Amino acid sequence: MCKGQMLHEVVERLEKKAGMVLFTVLIVFLLLALFPMNVSGGNAGMTAEESYHDLELCFLEVLDMRLREYGYSDSGLTLNSIIYADGSRCYYVGIHHVRITAVGAEAWEDLKLQLSDISFPVDNCTLIYEIVP
């Protein structure tokens, strides 16, 4: 074999190896782009907020079931929260139903007492019920 042919074969092998390396690097970049990695602590706040959101939905479902038990089916419910710097929360629960509005203040106070045992399952959390006319 002459030096020219040997050199040609060596160059071909190097080109194949370089092509495979380039192909592998491109596949790795493509996979990283398609499947982003979670960095530790990067989404911790989002996960906590999702957790609170799930608890809020569950709380509203329980409240709605209790209102149905007392004859106030299809009540309108709103839940607003204030998150304080120390992490504590205050939830304002607005309840709208024509019959609740019509029964008067004394009946509304009785209903609030009946709902007071439904708590939000997190420490440092207060609930304030409001009637929405």
Secondary structure, DSSP 4 states (H G I P E B T S, - for coil): --HHHHHHHHHHHHHHHHHHHHHHHHHHHHHHHHSPPPPTTTTHHHHHHHHHHHHHHHHHHHHHHHHHHTT-TT-EEEEEEEE-TTS-EEEEEEEE-HHHHHH-HHHHHHHHHHHTT---SSSSEEEEEEE--
